[in-house]
Amino acid sequence: MSENSSDAAGAPAVELLDIRRLSSEQLGRLGVSQIAYVKPVMLNGAMAYAIHAADGTPMAMVGDRDVAIAAVHQHEMMASLVH
């Protein structure tokens, strides 16, 4: 179930979704522009940190956890650490 709305200035409509009725595709897009996942990985025998969008799209690879989190925040997203 969704509902569209717009303001008096003609701003783009905002889609409201019933979280209990999300399709697989809608669930996959949930948080894509707001959340990034930071995951420790091995790269050429060294520890690195992969940054992925919420839908799993690779975004970056860095050598330091704090740098990864700072990069996510710099792009006005919330970092979520995964193991």
BATI-528348 format. One record per residue (C-alpha): residue number from 1; chain; x, y, z. Coordinates in steps of 0.5 Angstrom, whole numbers, plus 500, padded with zeros to 3 digits. Layout:
BEGIN
+-----+-------+-----+-----+-----+
!   n ! chain !  c1 !  c2 !  c3 !
+-----+-------+-----+-----+-----+
! NUM !     A !   X !   Y !   Z !
...
+-----+-------+-----+-----+-----+
//
This chain:
BEGIN
+-----+-------+-----+-----+-----+
!   n ! chain !  c1 !  c2 !  c3 !
+-----+-------+-----+-----+-----+
!   1 !     A ! 500 ! 500 ! 500 !
!   2 !     A ! 503 ! 507 ! 498 !
!   3 !     A ! 501 ! 514 ! 498 !
!   4 !     A ! 503 ! 520 ! 494 !
!   5 !     A ! 504 ! 527 ! 497 !
!   6 !     A ! 506 ! 534 ! 494 !
!   7 !     A ! 507 ! 540 ! 498 !
!   8 !     A ! 504 ! 547 ! 495 !
!   9 !     A ! 510 ! 549 ! 492 !
!  10 !     A ! 510 ! 543 ! 487 !
!  11 !     A ! 516 ! 539 ! 490 !
!  12 !     A ! 516 ! 532 ! 488 !
!  13 !     A ! 511 ! 527 ! 491 !
!  14 !     A ! 514 ! 523 ! 497 !
!  15 !     A ! 512 ! 515 ! 497 !
!  16 !     A ! 510 ! 513 ! 503 !
!  17 !     A ! 510 ! 505 ! 504 !
!  18 !     A ! 507 ! 500 ! 509 !
!  19 !     A ! 513 ! 496 ! 511 !
!  20 !     A ! 509 ! 490 ! 512 !
!  21 !     A ! 508 ! 490 ! 505 !
!  22 !     A ! 514 ! 491 ! 502 !
!  23 !     A ! 516 ! 487 ! 495 !
!  24 !     A ! 523 ! 484 ! 495 !
!  25 !     A ! 525 ! 490 ! 490 !
!  26 !     A ! 523 ! 495 ! 495 !
!  27 !     A ! 526 ! 492 ! 501 !
!  28 !     A ! 533 ! 492 ! 496 !
!  29 !     A ! 532 ! 499 ! 495 !
!  30 !     A ! 531 ! 501 ! 502 !
!  31 !     A ! 536 ! 505 ! 505 !
!  32 !     A ! 540 ! 505 ! 499 !
!  33 !     A ! 542 ! 513 ! 499 !
!  34 !     A ! 542 ! 513 ! 507 !
!  35 !     A ! 546 ! 507 ! 509 !
!  36 !     A ! 553 ! 504 ! 507 !
!  37 !     A ! 556 ! 498 ! 510 !
!  38 !     A ! 563 ! 498 ! 512 !
!  39 !     A ! 566 ! 491 ! 512 !
!  40 !     A ! 573 ! 488 ! 514 !
!  41 !     A ! 576 ! 484 ! 508 !
!  42 !     A ! 583 ! 481 ! 506 !
!  43 !     A ! 586 ! 485 ! 500 !
!  44 !     A ! 592 ! 482 ! 497 !
!  45 !     A ! 594 ! 479 ! 504 !
!  46 !     A ! 592 ! 486 ! 508 !
!  47 !     A ! 586 ! 488 ! 512 !
!  48 !     A ! 582 ! 493 ! 508 !
!  49 !     A ! 575 ! 496 ! 509 !
!  50 !     A ! 570 ! 495 ! 504 !
!  51 !     A ! 564 ! 500 ! 503 !
!  52 !     A ! 558 ! 498 ! 500 !
!  53 !     A ! 551 ! 501 ! 499 !
!  54 !     A ! 545 ! 498 ! 502 !
!  55 !     A ! 543 ! 494 ! 496 !
!  56 !     A ! 550 ! 491 ! 496 !
!  57 !     A ! 553 ! 495 ! 491 !
!  58 !     A ! 561 ! 496 ! 492 !
!  59 !     A ! 562 ! 504 ! 493 !
!  60 !     A ! 570 ! 504 ! 496 !
!  61 !     A ! 575 ! 500 ! 499 !
!  62 !     A ! 580 ! 503 ! 504 !
!  63 !     A ! 585 ! 501 ! 509 !
!  64 !     A ! 583 ! 504 ! 515 !
!  65 !     A ! 576 ! 503 ! 519 !
!  66 !     A ! 576 ! 510 ! 521 !
!  67 !     A ! 577 ! 513 ! 514 !
!  68 !     A ! 572 ! 508 ! 512 !
!  69 !     A ! 567 ! 511 ! 517 !
!  70 !     A ! 569 ! 518 ! 516 !
!  71 !     A ! 568 ! 517 ! 508 !
!  72 !     A ! 561 ! 515 ! 509 !
!  73 !     A ! 559 ! 520 ! 514 !
!  74 !     A ! 562 ! 525 ! 509 !
!  75 !     A ! 557 ! 523 ! 504 !
!  76 !     A ! 552 ! 524 ! 509 !
!  77 !     A ! 550 ! 517 ! 510 !
!  78 !     A ! 550 ! 513 ! 516 !
!  79 !     A ! 555 ! 507 ! 517 !
!  80 !     A ! 553 ! 500 ! 519 !
!  81 !     A ! 559 ! 496 ! 521 !
!  82 !     A ! 558 ! 488 ! 519 !
!  83 !     A ! 563 ! 482 ! 520 !
+-----+-------+-----+-----+-----+
//
